[in-house]
């Protein structure tokens, strides 16, 4: 069985046609067109990649602003992930569900882990996969509890500093100024 590589329409054209059909049928308000177009495009692009891989799912799919096809119909998603992180929620870019944080359990439902999710959507590795408020609260808790002060290496280093400063103070006390004896 030989696969035909030429598609009659680009993915973007297909997504546009699907969204326009939903609007005309009254199933989608026109003001939600842009968001639905992005979701539909992403889903069609995923399907195309899976089809190209032969449904094996072997490999990571990168979309961080890269061109997915030879037709040049890729939509940059770099800013899209930024919009998914709001003050109180983070939206899963795969299914659109909202959470306080994207858990390992949820990402596994999509066959992803945090690293592959970040790669797939072009999210920097230092960006927390949680809502802004949740991230701020965690940062505040860490700064208050100061867990690094409980680490064995930190305690050992502090002990050395105390010993060195204590030895320096003791050395300065044992040194007595030279006094001259007048005979």
VODOKOL-699764 format. One line per field, with one value per residue: residue number from 0; residue in three letters; x, y, z of N, C-alpha, C, CB in turn. Coordinates in steps of 0.05 Angstrom, whole numbers, plus 5000, padded with zeros to 4 digits. Last residue first. Glycine has a CB too. Layout:
pos = (NUM, ...);
code = (ALA, ...);
neast = (X, ...);
nnorth = (Y, ...);
nup = (Z, ...);
caeast = (X, ...);
canorth = (Y, ...);
caup = (Z, ...);
ceast = (X, ...);
cnorth = (Y, ...);
cup = (Z, ...);
cbeast = (X, ...);
cbnorth = (Y, ...);
cbup = (Z, ...);
% end
This chain:
pos = (182, 181, 180, 179, 178, 177, 176, 175, 174, 173, 172, 171, 170, 169, 168, 167, 166, 165, 164, 163, 162, 161, 160, 159, 158, 157, 156, 155, 154, 153, 152, 151, 150, 149, 148, 147, 146, 145, 144, 143, 142, 141, 140, 139, 138, 137, 136, 135, 134, 133, 132, 131, 130, 129, 128, 127, 126, 125, 124, 123, 122, 121, 120, 119, 118, 117, 116, 115, 114, 113, 112, 111, 110, 109, 108, 107, 106, 105, 104, 103, 102, 101, 100, 99, 98, 97, 96, 95, 94, 93, 92, 91, 90, 89, 88, 87, 86, 85, 84, 83, 82, 81, 80, 79, 78, 77, 76, 75, 74, 73, 72, 71, 70, 69, 68, 67, 66, 65, 64, 63, 62, 61, 60, 59, 58, 57, 56, 55, 54, 53, 52, 51, 50, 49, 48, 47, 46, 45, 44, 43, 42, 41, 40, 39, 38, 37, 36, 35, 34, 33, 32, 31, 30, 29, 28, 27, 26, 25, 24, 23, 22, 21, 20, 19, 18, 17, 16, 15, 14, 13, 12, 11, 10, 9, 8, 7, 6, 5, 4, 3, 2, 1, 0);
code = (UNK, UNK, UNK, UNK, UNK, UNK, UNK, UNK, UNK, UNK, UNK, UNK, UNK, UNK, UNK, UNK, UNK, UNK, UNK, UNK, UNK, UNK, UNK, UNK, UNK, UNK, UNK, UNK, UNK, UNK, UNK, UNK, UNK, UNK, UNK, UNK, UNK, UNK, UNK, UNK, UNK, UNK, UNK, UNK, UNK, UNK, UNK, UNK, UNK, UNK, UNK, UNK, UNK, UNK, UNK, UNK, UNK, UNK, UNK, UNK, UNK, UNK, UNK, UNK, UNK, UNK, UNK, UNK, UNK, UNK, UNK, UNK, UNK, UNK, UNK, UNK, UNK, UNK, UNK, UNK, UNK, UNK, UNK, UNK, UNK, UNK, UNK, UNK, UNK, UNK, UNK, UNK, UNK, UNK, UNK, UNK, UNK, UNK, UNK, UNK, UNK, UNK, UNK, UNK, UNK, UNK, UNK, UNK, UNK, UNK, UNK, UNK, UNK, UNK, UNK, UNK, UNK, UNK, UNK, UNK, UNK, UNK, UNK, UNK, UNK, UNK, UNK, UNK, UNK, UNK, UNK, UNK, UNK, UNK, UNK, UNK, UNK, UNK, UNK, UNK, UNK, UNK, UNK, UNK, UNK, UNK, UNK, UNK, UNK, UNK, UNK, UNK, UNK, UNK, UNK, UNK, UNK, UNK, UNK, UNK, UNK, UNK, UNK, UNK, UNK, UNK, UNK, UNK, UNK, UNK, UNK, UNK, UNK, UNK, UNK, UNK, UNK, UNK, UNK, UNK, UNK, UNK, UNK);
neast = (6280, 6216, 6191, 6139, 6096, 6059, 5993, 5980, 5938, 5892, 5854, 5864, 5852, 5797, 5780, 5796, 5764, 5714, 5718, 5724, 5676, 5640, 5653, 5641, 5586, 5571, 5583, 5547, 5498, 5503, 5503, 5452, 5401, 5374, 5378, 5345, 5294, 5263, 5211, 5205, 5216, 5176, 5131, 5139, 5136, 5082, 5057, 5073, 5049, 4995, 4991, 5001, 4995, 5049, 5099, 5150, 5204, 5252, 5247, 5199, 5158, 5143, 5109, 5145, 5176, 5138, 5124, 5173, 5176, 5131, 5106, 5050, 5001, 4958, 4961, 5007, 4988, 4961, 5005, 5035, 4994, 4995, 4956, 4904, 4873, 4829, 4836, 4856, 4887, 4938, 4949, 4914, 4920, 4921, 4895, 4902, 4928, 4950, 4977, 4963, 4994, 5041, 5027, 5023, 5072, 5089, 5066, 5053, 5029, 5049, 5049, 5085, 5083, 5110, 5101, 5114, 5162, 5159, 5137, 5142, 5130, 5151, 5140, 5184, 5171, 5127, 5075, 5054, 5023, 5059, 5078, 5037, 4997, 5019, 5018, 4962, 4945, 4970, 4943, 4892, 4901, 4916, 4869, 4834, 4857, 4854, 4799, 4783, 4804, 4775, 4720, 4690, 4656, 4617, 4600, 4581, 4537, 4516, 4534, 4573, 4611, 4625, 4647, 4692, 4721, 4731, 4761, 4806, 4828, 4841, 4879, 4919, 4934, 4916, 4886, 4902, 4968, 5012, 5026, 4996, 5028, 5014, 5017);
nnorth = (5976, 5970, 5931, 5940, 5894, 5877, 5854, 5787, 5742, 5720, 5747, 5729, 5676, 5678, 5697, 5655, 5614, 5634, 5632, 5577, 5558, 5582, 5557, 5504, 5508, 5522, 5474, 5440, 5462, 5453, 5398, 5384, 5434, 5474, 5517, 5507, 5521, 5568, 5584, 5631, 5614, 5576, 5609, 5641, 5602, 5586, 5633, 5638, 5592, 5606, 5651, 5629, 5557, 5517, 5498, 5548, 5553, 5531, 5511, 5546, 5514, 5491, 5447, 5404, 5416, 5412, 5358, 5334, 5349, 5326, 5276, 5245, 5220, 5244, 5225, 5248, 5298, 5282, 5265, 5310, 5369, 5435, 5471, 5486, 5480, 5467, 5436, 5431, 5390, 5414, 5455, 5468, 5529, 5547, 5599, 5649, 5679, 5634, 5609, 5614, 5654, 5626, 5592, 5630, 5648, 5602, 5581, 5600, 5554, 5533, 5525, 5508, 5459, 5423, 5433, 5459, 5503, 5525, 5544, 5492, 5440, 5373, 5312, 5257, 5188, 5146, 5135, 5104, 5123, 5139, 5189, 5213, 5211, 5246, 5293, 5299, 5305, 5354, 5387, 5384, 5409, 5460, 5477, 5477, 5518, 5562, 5566, 5578, 5630, 5656, 5650, 5673, 5708, 5675, 5615, 5555, 5533, 5554, 5540, 5578, 5560, 5511, 5528, 5554, 5511, 5483, 5521, 5526, 5475, 5473, 5514, 5491, 5447, 5454, 5405, 5356, 5334, 5284, 5231, 5169, 5108, 5042, 4976);
nup = (6657, 6634, 6586, 6540, 6512, 6456, 6465, 6455, 6427, 6443, 6412, 6361, 6366, 6375, 6325, 6293, 6313, 6298, 6243, 6237, 6259, 6225, 6177, 6190, 6197, 6145, 6119, 6145, 6127, 6072, 6070, 6091, 6093, 6118, 6086, 6044, 6062, 6083, 6094, 6064, 6012, 6006, 6007, 5961, 5921, 5927, 5911, 5858, 5836, 5844, 5811, 5760, 5755, 5727, 5708, 5706, 5663, 5650, 5599, 5558, 5510, 5461, 5461, 5465, 5510, 5551, 5545, 5557, 5613, 5637, 5591, 5557, 5546, 5568, 5618, 5637, 5653, 5701, 5732, 5738, 5730, 5724, 5772, 5772, 5706, 5652, 5587, 5535, 5516, 5508, 5542, 5600, 5632, 5698, 5741, 5764, 5723, 5669, 5614, 5562, 5540, 5531, 5490, 5448, 5433, 5404, 5359, 5293, 5249, 5184, 5129, 5090, 5064, 5092, 5163, 5209, 5230, 5299, 5345, 5373, 5365, 5360, 5386, 5394, 5379, 5357, 5344, 5305, 5263, 5224, 5223, 5194, 5233, 5270, 5240, 5233, 5286, 5297, 5261, 5282, 5332, 5315, 5288, 5332, 5363, 5328, 5321, 5373, 5376, 5335, 5348, 5386, 5361, 5336, 5371, 5342, 5319, 5273, 5225, 5217, 5255, 5232, 5184, 5203, 5223, 5175, 5145, 5178, 5176, 5121, 5118, 5151, 5122, 5053, 5010, 4987, 4995, 4974, 4985, 4992, 5003, 4981, 5000);
caeast = (6298, 6237, 6196, 6168, 6100, 6086, 6011, 5980, 5960, 5916, 5853, 5867, 5879, 5814, 5776, 5807, 5793, 5720, 5715, 5745, 5702, 5639, 5655, 5669, 5603, 5567, 5597, 5575, 5504, 5501, 5526, 5476, 5416, 5372, 5392, 5373, 5302, 5292, 5222, 5201, 5233, 5204, 5134, 5138, 5161, 5104, 5053, 5081, 5078, 5006, 4986, 5019, 4984, 5028, 5074, 5134, 5176, 5250, 5248, 5225, 5159, 5163, 5097, 5123, 5188, 5151, 5103, 5162, 5197, 5135, 5116, 5071, 5026, 4964, 4937, 5009, 5004, 4946, 4983, 5047, 5006, 4993, 4982, 4923, 4883, 4843, 4826, 4842, 4859, 4930, 4948, 4929, 4904, 4938, 4894, 4892, 4933, 4935, 4983, 4951, 4966, 5041, 5032, 5000, 5057, 5105, 5052, 5072, 5021, 5051, 5024, 5090, 5066, 5124, 5095, 5107, 5146, 5172, 5141, 5149, 5114, 5157, 5129, 5171, 5185, 5155, 5079, 5071, 5009, 5046, 5093, 5064, 4994, 5014, 5044, 4980, 4936, 4977, 4972, 4897, 4891, 4935, 4894, 4829, 4854, 4880, 4816, 4775, 4813, 4804, 4731, 4708, 4677, 4638, 4597, 4604, 4549, 4507, 4514, 4549, 4599, 4613, 4623, 4671, 4711, 4717, 4735, 4789, 4819, 4821, 4854, 4906, 4921, 4935, 4886, 4887, 4942, 5000, 5037, 4996, 5015, 5030, 5000);
canorth = (5968, 5990, 5932, 5942, 5915, 5876, 5874, 5809, 5760, 5709, 5750, 5758, 5683, 5668, 5713, 5681, 5612, 5630, 5658, 5595, 5550, 5589, 5586, 5512, 5500, 5542, 5498, 5434, 5461, 5481, 5412, 5377, 5415, 5448, 5518, 5504, 5493, 5568, 5560, 5631, 5635, 5567, 5588, 5653, 5617, 5567, 5623, 5659, 5595, 5582, 5653, 5649, 5584, 5522, 5490, 5529, 5562, 5544, 5492, 5544, 5527, 5512, 5474, 5404, 5415, 5437, 5379, 5332, 5356, 5355, 5284, 5264, 5207, 5252, 5219, 5220, 5297, 5293, 5247, 5288, 5347, 5411, 5463, 5503, 5469, 5486, 5435, 5455, 5385, 5391, 5461, 5447, 5513, 5541, 5573, 5628, 5684, 5657, 5612, 5592, 5660, 5647, 5580, 5615, 5665, 5612, 5576, 5602, 5576, 5530, 5534, 5532, 5481, 5434, 5421, 5431, 5496, 5512, 5563, 5518, 5459, 5400, 5330, 5281, 5213, 5145, 5154, 5092, 5117, 5113, 5170, 5211, 5197, 5218, 5282, 5295, 5282, 5330, 5383, 5373, 5381, 5443, 5474, 5459, 5491, 5553, 5561, 5552, 5609, 5655, 5639, 5651, 5719, 5686, 5644, 5570, 5518, 5565, 5522, 5579, 5586, 5512, 5511, 5570, 5532, 5470, 5510, 5549, 5485, 5454, 5516, 5517, 5443, 5456, 5430, 5375, 5339, 5310, 5253, 5193, 5131, 5066, 5000);
caup = (6679, 6639, 6615, 6546, 6531, 6469, 6454, 6473, 6421, 6455, 6441, 6366, 6360, 6396, 6349, 6288, 6315, 6326, 6256, 6227, 6270, 6253, 6179, 6183, 6219, 6166, 6112, 6147, 6156, 6083, 6060, 6105, 6077, 6130, 6112, 6039, 6063, 6078, 6108, 6093, 6024, 6005, 6027, 5987, 5924, 5932, 5938, 5877, 5835, 5856, 5839, 5771, 5754, 5747, 5695, 5721, 5667, 5676, 5621, 5570, 5536, 5462, 5459, 5445, 5483, 5546, 5543, 5530, 5593, 5637, 5617, 5559, 5538, 5540, 5603, 5629, 5629, 5678, 5726, 5723, 5745, 5707, 5761, 5787, 5732, 5669, 5614, 5542, 5518, 5493, 5514, 5585, 5613, 5675, 5728, 5781, 5751, 5680, 5643, 5576, 5546, 5551, 5516, 5457, 5450, 5426, 5385, 5316, 5265, 5213, 5142, 5105, 5053, 5069, 5138, 5211, 5208, 5276, 5324, 5384, 5351, 5367, 5366, 5405, 5377, 5364, 5366, 5324, 5288, 5222, 5239, 5182, 5208, 5278, 5249, 5210, 5270, 5312, 5258, 5255, 5330, 5331, 5274, 5309, 5374, 5338, 5298, 5362, 5394, 5335, 5324, 5395, 5377, 5320, 5368, 5352, 5341, 5298, 5236, 5201, 5258, 5259, 5184, 5189, 5242, 5197, 5135, 5173, 5202, 5132, 5102, 5158, 5148, 5075, 5025, 4971, 5008, 4968, 5002, 4975, 5014, 4978, 5000);
ceast = (6319, 6255, 6220, 6171, 6130, 6089, 6038, 6000, 5958, 5940, 5879, 5867, 5884, 5843, 5794, 5804, 5807, 5750, 5721, 5743, 5724, 5666, 5656, 5672, 5632, 5584, 5595, 5591, 5534, 5508, 5526, 5501, 5443, 5389, 5392, 5389, 5332, 5303, 5252, 5213, 5229, 5222, 5163, 5143, 5162, 5130, 5075, 5078, 5087, 5037, 4998, 5016, 5003, 5018, 5051, 5108, 5160, 5222, 5246, 5225, 5187, 5164, 5117, 5112, 5167, 5164, 5116, 5140, 5186, 5155, 5122, 5082, 5050, 4990, 4940, 4984, 5007, 4962, 4967, 5024, 5018, 5008, 4977, 4951, 4898, 4849, 4842, 4831, 4842, 4900, 4940, 4926, 4922, 4921, 4915, 4891, 4925, 4941, 4971, 4957, 4952, 5012, 5032, 5004, 5032, 5088, 5067, 5056, 5040, 5042, 5025, 5066, 5071, 5108, 5111, 5103, 5140, 5152, 5155, 5155, 5121, 5141, 5136, 5162, 5169, 5168, 5108, 5077, 5027, 5034, 5081, 5081, 5020, 5011, 5041, 5006, 4954, 4969, 4982, 4927, 4896, 4926, 4914, 4854, 4851, 4878, 4843, 4792, 4807, 4815, 4761, 4722, 4697, 4661, 4621, 4598, 4571, 4518, 4504, 4527, 4573, 4599, 4609, 4645, 4689, 4705, 4719, 4761, 4800, 4810, 4833, 4880, 4907, 4919, 4908, 4886, 4928, 4972, 5023, 5005, 5017, 5014, 5018);
cnorth = (5987, 5981, 5950, 5945, 5916, 5900, 5873, 5830, 5784, 5727, 5740, 5763, 5713, 5676, 5704, 5699, 5639, 5628, 5656, 5622, 5568, 5582, 5595, 5542, 5507, 5535, 5520, 5460, 5457, 5481, 5441, 5392, 5409, 5427, 5492, 5504, 5489, 5539, 5556, 5607, 5637, 5589, 5579, 5633, 5630, 5581, 5603, 5649, 5615, 5583, 5630, 5652, 5604, 5551, 5493, 5523, 5542, 5555, 5505, 5525, 5525, 5527, 5497, 5431, 5418, 5438, 5406, 5352, 5355, 5364, 5314, 5265, 5225, 5238, 5225, 5212, 5268, 5291, 5256, 5269, 5326, 5389, 5438, 5497, 5491, 5474, 5455, 5456, 5410, 5388, 5438, 5453, 5493, 5523, 5571, 5600, 5660, 5660, 5638, 5593, 5638, 5655, 5601, 5603, 5651, 5630, 5587, 5599, 5578, 5556, 5531, 5543, 5508, 5457, 5435, 5418, 5466, 5506, 5551, 5538, 5488, 5420, 5358, 5299, 5236, 5172, 5155, 5110, 5104, 5104, 5142, 5191, 5192, 5201, 5253, 5283, 5277, 5305, 5358, 5369, 5368, 5414, 5456, 5455, 5471, 5524, 5551, 5545, 5581, 5633, 5636, 5638, 5698, 5698, 5655, 5599, 5533, 5551, 5533, 5561, 5588, 5538, 5511, 5554, 5548, 5491, 5498, 5540, 5509, 5464, 5497, 5521, 5469, 5452, 5430, 5403, 5360, 5312, 5279, 5217, 5155, 5090, 5025);
cup = (6684, 6662, 6619, 6576, 6538, 6487, 6470, 6462, 6440, 6448, 6454, 6396, 6366, 6391, 6372, 6312, 6311, 6331, 6286, 6241, 6262, 6266, 6209, 6186, 6215, 6191, 6133, 6140, 6160, 6112, 6070, 6096, 6091, 6115, 6127, 6065, 6058, 6079, 6104, 6107, 6054, 6018, 6029, 6010, 5952, 5937, 5946, 5906, 5856, 5857, 5855, 5801, 5768, 5743, 5716, 5706, 5682, 5682, 5648, 5594, 5548, 5487, 5461, 5440, 5462, 5518, 5536, 5525, 5565, 5616, 5615, 5588, 5539, 5530, 5573, 5613, 5619, 5652, 5702, 5714, 5727, 5721, 5743, 5778, 5746, 5696, 5631, 5570, 5526, 5492, 5496, 5555, 5599, 5657, 5706, 5768, 5768, 5710, 5653, 5606, 5562, 5559, 5538, 5484, 5461, 5444, 5408, 5342, 5288, 5226, 5172, 5118, 5067, 5057, 5115, 5184, 5208, 5254, 5300, 5362, 5359, 5351, 5375, 5382, 5387, 5359, 5374, 5348, 5309, 5248, 5237, 5197, 5194, 5253, 5256, 5218, 5246, 5297, 5273, 5250, 5303, 5330, 5289, 5293, 5351, 5348, 5307, 5337, 5383, 5352, 5325, 5372, 5387, 5336, 5353, 5349, 5354, 5323, 5263, 5212, 5242, 5264, 5211, 5188, 5229, 5216, 5157, 5163, 5198, 5158, 5113, 5144, 5157, 5101, 5045, 4983, 4991, 4981, 4997, 4993, 4995, 4988, 5000);
cbeast = (6310, 6224, 6202, 6180, 6083, 6109, 5999, 5988, 5959, 5921, 5830, 5845, 5885, 5812, 5746, 5794, 5804, 5706, 5686, 5743, 5708, 5616, 5631, 5676, 5600, 5537, 5587, 5583, 5489, 5472, 5527, 5482, 5422, 5343, 5380, 5383, 5286, 5307, 5207, 5171, 5226, 5213, 5116, 5110, 5163, 5107, 5025, 5064, 5087, 4997, 4956, 5014, 4956, 5038, 5075, 5128, 5163, 5269, 5273, 5235, 5137, 5159, 5076, 5101, 5204, 5173, 5086, 5152, 5221, 5144, 5143, 5062, 5023, 4967, 4913, 5012, 5032, 4938, 4964, 5068, 4985, 5005, 5002, 4920, 4900, 4825, 4827, 4820, 4853, 4943, 4975, 4918, 4890, 4966, 4866, 4865, 4918, 4905, 5014, 4961, 4950, 5055, 5058, 4992, 5048, 5129, 5048, 5087, 4991, 5080, 5001, 5101, 5037, 5129, 5066, 5081, 5159, 5186, 5158, 5171, 5084, 5187, 5098, 5190, 5192, 5169, 5062, 5098, 4985, 5066, 5094, 5077, 4974, 4989, 5055, 4984, 4907, 4964, 4987, 4886, 4862, 4935, 4907, 4807, 4830, 4890, 4819, 4745, 4800, 4816, 4723, 4692, 4665, 4628, 4594, 4630, 4559, 4477, 4526, 4556, 4618, 4635, 4630, 4680, 4735, 4736, 4740, 4802, 4843, 4834, 4859, 4925, 4942, 4950, 4858, 4858, 4946, 4998, 5066, 4968, 5027, 5040, 4981);
cbnorth = (5941, 6017, 5904, 5967, 5911, 5876, 5903, 5801, 5770, 5681, 5735, 5774, 5678, 5637, 5712, 5694, 5591, 5604, 5669, 5598, 5521, 5575, 5600, 5503, 5469, 5543, 5509, 5411, 5438, 5492, 5412, 5347, 5427, 5439, 5540, 5525, 5477, 5585, 5535, 5632, 5662, 5562, 5564, 5667, 5639, 5547, 5609, 5684, 5604, 5556, 5655, 5676, 5585, 5517, 5461, 5540, 5568, 5567, 5475, 5572, 5515, 5531, 5477, 5385, 5389, 5442, 5380, 5303, 5337, 5364, 5267, 5292, 5196, 5282, 5235, 5202, 5308, 5322, 5245, 5273, 5334, 5417, 5456, 5499, 5444, 5511, 5407, 5460, 5363, 5365, 5472, 5418, 5531, 5529, 5569, 5634, 5709, 5655, 5612, 5565, 5665, 5672, 5564, 5593, 5690, 5627, 5546, 5628, 5575, 5523, 5518, 5553, 5474, 5413, 5422, 5428, 5504, 5486, 5585, 5516, 5455, 5406, 5326, 5296, 5218, 5124, 5147, 5084, 5099, 5092, 5178, 5238, 5212, 5216, 5298, 5322, 5286, 5330, 5408, 5392, 5379, 5453, 5502, 5471, 5489, 5572, 5587, 5553, 5613, 5682, 5656, 5630, 5735, 5708, 5658, 5561, 5491, 5565, 5494, 5571, 5609, 5507, 5482, 5577, 5550, 5451, 5490, 5568, 5495, 5426, 5510, 5540, 5435, 5484, 5435, 5365, 5349, 5315, 5256, 5199, 5138, 5070, 5000);
cbup = (6674, 6644, 6626, 6531, 6557, 6447, 6457, 6502, 6392, 6445, 6454, 6353, 6330, 6398, 6358, 6263, 6294, 6337, 6251, 6197, 6261, 6268, 6165, 6155, 6223, 6174, 6085, 6128, 6170, 6079, 6030, 6102, 6049, 6131, 6129, 6020, 6043, 6097, 6097, 6098, 6011, 5976, 6021, 5991, 5902, 5909, 5940, 5873, 5807, 5841, 5845, 5758, 5767, 5776, 5684, 5749, 5640, 5677, 5619, 5579, 5555, 5439, 5479, 5454, 5479, 5567, 5569, 5525, 5596, 5665, 5625, 5551, 5510, 5538, 5614, 5653, 5635, 5683, 5750, 5741, 5764, 5678, 5784, 5817, 5727, 5673, 5626, 5523, 5538, 5504, 5505, 5593, 5592, 5682, 5715, 5791, 5760, 5674, 5648, 5565, 5520, 5540, 5517, 5437, 5434, 5415, 5388, 5316, 5273, 5221, 5131, 5086, 5055, 5048, 5132, 5226, 5181, 5285, 5334, 5403, 5356, 5364, 5363, 5423, 5348, 5348, 5389, 5311, 5283, 5213, 5268, 5182, 5190, 5296, 5273, 5196, 5261, 5340, 5269, 5234, 5337, 5360, 5270, 5291, 5393, 5361, 5282, 5354, 5422, 5345, 5300, 5411, 5400, 5302, 5396, 5338, 5331, 5300, 5240, 5172, 5249, 5280, 5175, 5161, 5250, 5213, 5113, 5151, 5219, 5136, 5073, 5152, 5170, 5075, 5038, 4966, 5038, 4938, 4996, 4962, 5042, 4949, 5024);
% end
